[in-house]
Amino acid sequence: MKNGKKLVDQAVKVARGIVEKNFSKIGIAASVDGYPQVWSRDSNITFLGAALKREPKAMAAFKVTLDTLAKYQDRFGQAPCLVHIADGSAE
């Protein structure tokens, strides 16, 4: 059982590093290496898992992400699918 816990702890550490690598000034990117945008769906799914651990850095990034998406919300309440990190344009 100790080996299993050790493996899970190692996986959590690697996963946390991957998520943190994708933090940006406007929120969490799907992948800074391939999809340098804040995607509504992807970031919210990521934070469902991150919220379980209540990591302060992740929760702060989630707030930035929600603020960014809310900034581009239309008058009917629809949020954009994505916001580009490079120029802040939304789609």
C-alpha positions in Angstrom: 0.0 0.0 0.0 2.9 2.4 0.7 4.1 2.1 -2.9 0.6 2.9 -4.2 0.4 6.0 -2.0 3.9 7.0 -3.1 2.9 6.7 -6.8 -0.3 8.7 -6.3 1.7 11.4 -4.4 4.2 11.6 -7.3 1.3 11.8 -9.9 -0.3 14.6 -8.0 3.0 16.5 -7.9 3.5 16.1 -11.6 -0.1 17.1 -12.4 0.2 20.2 -10.2 3.3 21.2 -12.1 1.6 20.8 -15.4 -1.4 22.9 -14.3 0.9 25.6 -12.8 2.9 25.8 -16.0 -0.2 26.9 -17.8 -1.0 29.8 -15.5 -1.0 33.1 -17.4 -1.8 36.8 -16.6 -5.4 36.3 -17.9 -6.0 32.8 -16.4 -5.1 29.2 -17.1 -4.3 28.2 -20.7 -5.3 24.9 -22.1 -1.6 24.4 -22.9 0.9 27.2 -23.3 2.8 24.9 -25.6 0.0 24.2 -28.0 -3.2 26.1 -27.1 -2.3 29.4 -25.7 -5.8 30.5 -24.9 -8.0 30.5 -21.9 -10.8 28.1 -22.8 -14.0 28.3 -20.8 -14.7 24.6 -20.7 -11.2 23.3 -20.2 -10.3 25.7 -17.4 -13.4 25.0 -15.5 -12.9 21.2 -15.7 -9.4 21.7 -14.5 -10.5 23.7 -11.6 -13.1 21.2 -10.5 -10.2 18.9 -9.7 -8.0 21.7 -8.4 -10.7 22.9 -6.0 -10.7 19.5 -4.2 -7.1 20.3 -3.0 -7.9 24.0 -2.4 -4.4 25.0 -3.6 -4.0 28.7 -3.1 -2.2 29.3 -6.4 -4.8 27.3 -8.3 -7.7 29.1 -6.7 -6.1 32.5 -7.5 -5.6 31.4 -11.1 -9.3 30.3 -11.2 -10.4 33.7 -10.0 -8.4 35.4 -12.7 -9.8 33.0 -15.3 -13.4 33.7 -14.2 -12.7 37.5 -14.2 -11.3 37.2 -17.8 -14.3 35.3 -19.0 -16.7 37.6 -17.3 -15.1 40.6 -18.9 -16.2 39.2 -22.3 -19.6 38.0 -21.3 -22.3 39.3 -23.6 -25.6 41.0 -22.5 -27.3 37.6 -22.4 -24.8 36.2 -20.0 -22.9 34.0 -22.5 -19.2 33.7 -21.9 -16.8 33.3 -24.8 -15.4 29.9 -25.8 -11.9 31.2 -25.5 -9.7 34.3 -24.9 -6.3 34.5 -26.6 -3.5 35.2 -24.2 -1.4 37.0 -26.7 -3.8 39.8 -27.5 -6.8 39.4 -25.2 -9.2 38.9 -28.1 -12.2 36.6 -27.4 -14.1 34.1 -29.6 
